[in-house]
Amino acid sequence: MALLIEQALNGVQLGFTLFLLAAGLTLIFGIMGVINLAHGSLFMIGAYAAALTAAKTGSFLIAFPVGLVCAAIAGMVIEFLVVRRLYARDHLDQVLATFGLILFFNQMTIILFGRQPLFVEIPSWLEGSIPIVAGVQYPLYRFVIILVGLLTAVGLYFLIARTRIGMLIRAGATNRDMVRALGVDIKLLYTIVFGLGAMLAGLAGIMTGPISAVQVGMGEHVLILTFVVIIIGGVGSIKGAFAGALIVGVVDTMMRAFLPALMRHLMASGSEADALAGGISAMGVYLLMAIVLLIKPKGLLPAHG
Amino acid sequence: MRLVKSFAAALVATCLAVPALAQAPVKIGLITTLSGPGGYLGEDSRDAFQLAVEMGGGKLGGVPVQVMVEDDALKPGQGKEIAERLMKNEKVKLFTGIIFSNVLAAVAPEVLDGDGVYVSSNAAPSNFAGKECHPNYFVLSWQNDTLHESAGQYATNLGFKKVFVLAPNYQAGKDAIAGFKRYFKGEIAGEIYTRLDQTDFAAEMAQIRAAKPDAVFQFHPGGLGIAFARQYQQAGLLSTIPMVVAAPSMDLGIMKALGEASVGVNVSSHWNSDLDNAANKEFVAAFQKKYNRLPSAYGAQAYDAALAIGAALKNAGGKVDDLKAFRTAMLKADFASVRGAFKFNNNQHPIQDWYALKVEKDASGNVVLVTKGKVLTNHADFYAKDCKL
């Protein structure tokens, strides 16, 4: 039972990391209609900025805002220089251009910081484990990731549902020409949304840094899962991204954790069962995506109807 | 008259060009992983190979060579395309450098079918060591399984009874677990195949903790290993459940990531920077001088591969054209390996010694791998018996 709770928490934690990435990506797609493959690069930029600052100052509390600001600025610069020219183009052009950005950022990072990965320590006040329920200890840092993810989700909800800029974002997503006709500076709005999305990706990067290593290409693996999240949740919908991320996080972790034992019960040969379970759990979220697409082609919680 | 003169000039030029052609350097295609999380492995491999060429003054075994470095980005398809391009456009016949077994599985057949030679400085999956061994495929590193056989033997020697094993779900991962189990005499507490693109191992850590093993054996090269080892440490397991691994799962990058926490990890390897032989001392000193860091085993293997290619070129008359002569020359292994004793088995994979290493803190406070003794002597791989060469 304790193991089940711990694994569920692991799933939720992975889910919240994915949510931070998916929220930005889906916002950008929903509002501007741009597929931004370079979202993984923004994840990497956030992680690098925080790691380098932490190495210089020794303080996670300084590194954290620096990472956020760098990712947001990088996002706005990308929007201003590159993505702005792509709004009217078709998706193939967008994919090509943003794929080019991935190559550019990866190579640039190699030139500036080399191929050796960077490491960020978990700050000492976030080390160790805390009791969740009787008998279950959970690493404090991973628990904090869950909390930050939750706070971000609530914050995003308020921003989009309750503020003027949120209203403009929603309006822009529904009918961008009408918003422009009403005299809103839609270009500025787009830049802000892109920066916000980039900041969320950067946040995910900063938090992932201490768990794994900060290295070139770290954003690409996680980007694939992020696309799965968006497709399951419904393209352009923040609520969908939230639901999709938690589903993908929990399903992925649970399959990895419990499928091998289950298969060993069902099959005679232990190592064949392990190999098969490994294979199925690797496919798990993609199977889930296929099933969701079959039943609800627009995703679980689509943005418009 | 002018016409005759030009013809004469052209004739002279052609005559001059013939010996120049014979002097043209032998092209070596070095395909390795330079981008992505595994990029620092390929970097070490490339740097060591180029160091050997540089130390020879642009020559290997006295034969001028031209090294063409290409990045496979850990993508088998990309590696194959590069090999095709180099063979077709540049007429390269000699290839080396691949780090990952899945890339090798795509590139090696391409090279061998085109009458090229592949000299592996790292990856050596089981399927190329047994029935499908090939006269023009040489391995200077190890056969994948033997790395982990040595770890299995080391775990047995250390007296562990119950070991939890983990490796990524691809050829080299399967070779790893098969190799470990072949030489580990105790009980397997659990067996998990992770993903080659996995970054979060929280679920695996929880399972290890629940299984309460004596020790953990894991094979996660490069970026995977860094993430795995750090999360193992963060889960509080590094201080409670000892780890026995083969060299690729505790390279310098991973040790740097763990810092002092890595002290005490048991590593089995065929090479270490402190091995006491003249060739190794020369290599380590030259590498440190040029690149200002210690070489890893990836580097040592690539350096040996360069020396072996040099020896083969020298004895085969400076060419790769005569494959038979090149092969005979290569199989003599007429070079001073940085590992000390080295010879080829019938399947053209190494027969070599394996050492027990431990991570320790040196006098200046750095974490280093220290050689503690031998695990296996003149060890050959399991698949050689199936090879009919």
Interface residues (C-beta under 8 A of the other chain):
Chain A: L3 E6 Q7 N10 G11 Q13 L14 N106 Q107 I110 R115 Q116 P117 F119 I122 S129 P139 Y141 R142 T208 I211 S212 A213 Q215 V216 G217 M218 E220 H221 V222 I224 T253 R256 A257 P260 G270 S271 D274 A275 A277 G278 G279 A282
Chain B: L34 S35 G36 P37 G39 Y40 E43 N169 K174 I177 E191 I192 Y193 T194 R195 D197 T199 D200 A202 A203 E204 A206 Q207 A210 G223 I226 A227 R230 Q231 Q234 A235 G236 G253 K256 A257
